[in-house]
C-alpha cells in the first residue's frame, strides 16, 4: 500500500474531519506503520504506542494532529494491516 492509497483510505474514513494538511500528516504516519511492518523500518514513540495498543502512551505522545486522528489509526490497523501486526509489536516489546 503506497502513501497515496493510504491517503485515499483515510479521506474516505475521515470522521474526525481533518484538513487535507492534517490527512497528509496522518497518511505519512500510517505509511511509516506500513513500512515498519513490511520493511522493519523504525518508528517513533507515538507510532510505537499505537501499534502496541497503548492508548495512554499514544495520547500522551500525540501531537495536535494525531490526537484528533486516533480513530483513523484504529481503522487503519483493524482494516488495512495484516492481522498479525499485534504479534510483531508484542515481540518487539519483549525484545524477541
SULUR-V869063 format. One record per residue. N is the residue number from 1. SS is DSSP state (h for helix, s for strand, l for the rest). PHI is phi in radians with two decimals (* if undefined). Layout:
# SULUR-V869063
[[N:SS:PHI] [N:SS:PHI]]
This chain:
# SULUR-V869063
[[1:l:*] [2:l:-1.59] [3:h:-1.09] [4:h:-1.14] [5:h:-1.09] [6:h:-1.12] [7:h:-1.02] [8:h:-1.07] [9:h:-1.08] [10:h:-1.10] [11:h:-1.08] [12:h:-1.19] [13:l:-2.03] [14:l:-1.36] [15:l:-1.13] [16:l:-1.30] [17:l:1.01] [18:l:-1.27] [19:l:-1.27] [20:h:-1.02] [21:h:-1.12] [22:h:-1.16] [23:h:-1.08] [24:h:-1.05] [25:h:-1.11] [26:h:-1.17] [27:h:-1.09] [28:h:-1.06] [29:h:-1.13] [30:h:-1.12] [31:h:-1.14] [32:h:-1.10] [33:h:-1.10] [34:h:-1.01] [35:h:-1.21] [36:h:-1.06] [37:h:-1.19] [38:h:-1.53] [39:h:-2.12] [40:l:1.04] [41:l:-1.23] [42:l:-1.22] [43:l:-2.24] [44:l:-1.39] [45:h:-1.08] [46:h:-1.09] [47:h:-1.17] [48:h:-1.08] [49:h:-1.08] [50:h:-1.06] [51:h:-1.26] [52:l:-1.59] [53:l:1.03] [54:l:-1.71] [55:h:-1.04] [56:h:-1.06] [57:h:-1.06] [58:h:-1.11] [59:h:-1.11] [60:h:-1.24] [61:h:-1.74] [62:l:-1.23] [63:l:-1.49] [64:l:-1.08] [65:l:-1.39] [66:h:-1.13] [67:h:-1.11] [68:h:-1.40] [69:h:-1.83] [70:h:-0.97] [71:h:-1.12] [72:h:-1.14] [73:h:-1.11] [74:h:-1.09] [75:h:-1.04] [76:h:-1.04] [77:h:-1.16] [78:h:-1.26] [79:h:-1.94] [80:l:-2.04] [81:l:-1.68] [82:l:-1.04] [83:l:-1.08] [84:l:-1.65] [85:h:-1.02] [86:h:-1.12] [87:h:-1.05] [88:h:-1.09] [89:h:-1.12] [90:h:-1.16] [91:h:-1.07] [92:h:-1.12] [93:h:-1.11] [94:h:-1.49] [95:l:1.38] [96:l:-1.46]]
